[in-house]
Amino acid sequence: MFVLVLSADCFENDTPLKEDKMKEEAEDPKQAVIQELAECKDKENLNFINAHFFSLPSQGNVYTLTPLTDAKGFTKILVASLQRKVFCLEYTHGRPCMRDVPFTYIPGGAEIVSIDAVNRSIIQEDFIIGITIIKKDDTTGQQSHFFNIYSDWDLNSDSALDVVSQNCLPLELDFVPYHLYHTKTLGKNGWETVWLLSGSDCSIHLYQSDDESHSYQEVDGSQSFPEFKSVDGITLWMDISYAQESKRDFANAQKGFRLPESDANDAVTCCIVCDIDQDGINEILIGTYGQVVLVYKWIQKTSEWILYHTVSLPCPVLSLAYCDVMGDGTFQLIVMTSTGIHILQHDPWEMAKVLLHRIEAFMEPRLDKLHKKEPAQDPAHGPVQGPVDIEALGNNTSDE
């Protein structure tokens, strides 16, 4: 598997210098990789605990898992199975719960292809959920395809999940749907949420809301997403990120890196980018059909990706997510396999170490500023020379 990144190639000349053995050891890229990898593993930040497992009655696919964050900041997971069932996985007061959500306009015999969800508001529940389905006619044998959009147009009420699931706008499609994805684009009234749907017609379709008619319509997306013009095949996955620089041309980026051992565990099914080891630098996580999640880390000294960690699962991996579904302030790794959902939690003790380290890093420059101020006055001995003991001064109180 290849990953495109905006980074220069390296290893232009890896021939060691024979004149100076010390210089050879210092410039040997392999030794640098080993040393940096050892430093990374010393952190011990990837001790996962298999906190919970939720079994699914039927298998999903790579498009049937999506996180949904409410206005209070709590995240729940929506999971769809192929047999038209949608489940909501959430934690209430630290206790896990998975319940069936009765979405309308999903007839018997239909299969769910993809699902995506978003909350348009930060002050109330304004959920919008998209589900694509395939329905086969029992008499004729022909297939029909639909894009169901669930939302509540009443802005004065909280659109709870159970309410939204009953308000459906079905759109019939003339192509087989694949990946459903939501993003923001600049429209007439500012930034607004739109739907992107890839299809068997080798196109990416853009759907935009019309508040006046309370409906969604397919619109031309060539101006908002000019990169889609060059698509000449079926798009299996989309991920959009807006950059501040106007000259970052992702579409024409030709440089890439091969991820080692990415083809050693059967087919690659999913991929996410996140800071899984809490060091401030993103890693690449790849899910495979060979029941393994591969974690790749960027080595700055040699400008390459290395296999940093592996997570073994009992079944093939279909989808990944990294979010705070437990509500404890830290993110969990959500892994959907062919049999259910695994919630992998970071070791709490390791997270406590990370928190203390960040608090120390946050407080250190402020303490340095206090130490560099004018000498403090000690009532008993006059000016205090050198560094000030803040704790001692705080305890040295008098009636004066």
Secondary structure as GFF3:
##gff-version 3
##sequence-region A 1 400
A	DSSP	beta_strand	2	4	.	.	.	ID=ss1
A	DSSP	alpha_helix	21	27	.	.	.	ID=ss2
A	DSSP	alpha_helix	29	41	.	.	.	ID=ss3
A	DSSP	beta_strand	48	55	.	.	.	ID=ss4
A	DSSP	beta_strand	65	69	.	.	.	ID=ss5
A	DSSP	beta_strand	75	80	.	.	.	ID=ss6
A	DSSP	beta_strand	86	92	.	.	.	ID=ss7
A	DSSP	beta_strand	95	100	.	.	.	ID=ss8
A	DSSP	beta_strand	111	119	.	.	.	ID=ss9
A	DSSP	beta_strand	127	136	.	.	.	ID=ss10
A	DSSP	beta_strand	143	150	.	.	.	ID=ss11
A	DSSP	alpha_helix	161	164	.	.	.	ID=ss12
A	DSSP	beta_strand	168	173	.	.	.	ID=ss13
A	DSSP	beta_strand	177	187	.	.	.	ID=ss14
A	DSSP	beta_strand	190	199	.	.	.	ID=ss15
A	DSSP	beta_strand	204	210	.	.	.	ID=ss16
A	DSSP	beta_strand	215	219	.	.	.	ID=ss17
A	DSSP	three_ten_helix	226	230	.	.	.	ID=ss18
A	DSSP	beta_strand	256	258	.	.	.	ID=ss19
A	DSSP	beta_strand	268	274	.	.	.	ID=ss20
A	DSSP	beta_strand	283	288	.	.	.	ID=ss21
A	DSSP	beta_strand	292	299	.	.	.	ID=ss22
A	DSSP	beta_strand	304	312	.	.	.	ID=ss23
A	DSSP	beta_strand	317	323	.	.	.	ID=ss24
A	DSSP	beta_strand	332	337	.	.	.	ID=ss25
A	DSSP	beta_strand	340	346	.	.	.	ID=ss26
A	DSSP	alpha_helix	348	371	.	.	.	ID=ss27
A	DSSP	beta_strand	377	378	.	.	.	ID=ss28
A	DSSP	beta_strand	382	383	.	.	.	ID=ss29
A	DSSP	alpha_helix	390	395	.	.	.	ID=ss30
###
